[in-house]
Amino acid sequence: MLAPSTPPGRGASPGDIAVRLITYREAGRERLGLVTGDHVRAAADVLPDAPGTMAELLARDDTLRELQEAAAEPAPAAESARAGRRLEEIELLAPVPRPGKIVAVGLNYHAHATEQGIEPPTQPTVFAKFPTSVVAHEATVSWDPELAGQVDYEAELAVVIGRTARRVLERDALEYVLGYTCANDVTARDLQRGDRQWVRGKSLDTFCPLGPVLVTADEIPDPQALAISCTVSGERLQEASTGDMIFGAASLIAFCSRAFTLEPGDVLLTGTPSGVGVYRDPQRLLRDGDEMTVEIERIGRLVNRCRTTVGDR
Ligand code: ZN
């Protein structure tokens, strides 16, 4: 199975060498990389016959643990010249650059329901974002202000599915997770409301930043115990714990997989905490030049700058 089994206590000790997965572009090609600290190596340089891309890793069922162990070994001195580069020197793509589907959940933090004056839902409110909305860490989030006038940020924990999941039980559901990354469920509120159907307001090109890295499930024994925040142009606007979720990651996987098959590489956005711009008083909607930072404990910081562009470019 792709998601590694979790030896007791693994992920709990801060001394562990964490190996993170990235997708990056080099010489025009998409590649799978392994990050230790801020040091990046191509998976192909770490292990002979390694998968070349995240999609290849997701299609194979036996290589993740081997890759992690090989990457945790210090590179032999003779290989140090090709043994890697620093994370900031490479062109990052989203960890899963084109998911098969993105399933998102509305109203999934208690405090976010409260700020809208509604009762917590009794079952998850599931909606879709189109995969063409995905962009990387440090990519520009852009929109035409003549199309979308009220654009908002939503910090979210993203779950990346590692194995085909159909009718799985909640207690087994986390075994289907490859790992976690940060997401920003950018939303055009005027389209979301005006359409009475969320998909357009949620799916504008660039409206789903993901990354920068994928932290494998073995490093996150409890996805419901992570600090999550969103900062816009220096102002901390969302701050919560994933423990405030109404339906946790395992419950969402079980719920979705009763209705449709979750496939390797599918991304599940688990909802946003309170503090989004549209419910603030006064409102704080996104403007040209804003810098958004989604930060999740043990996973990383996802930074994207906003840009408005009039007309169809
Ligand atoms: Zn959302």
Residues whose N, C-alpha, C, O or C-beta is under 5 A from the ligand:
A	BS01	ZN	V105 E154 D185 G271 T272
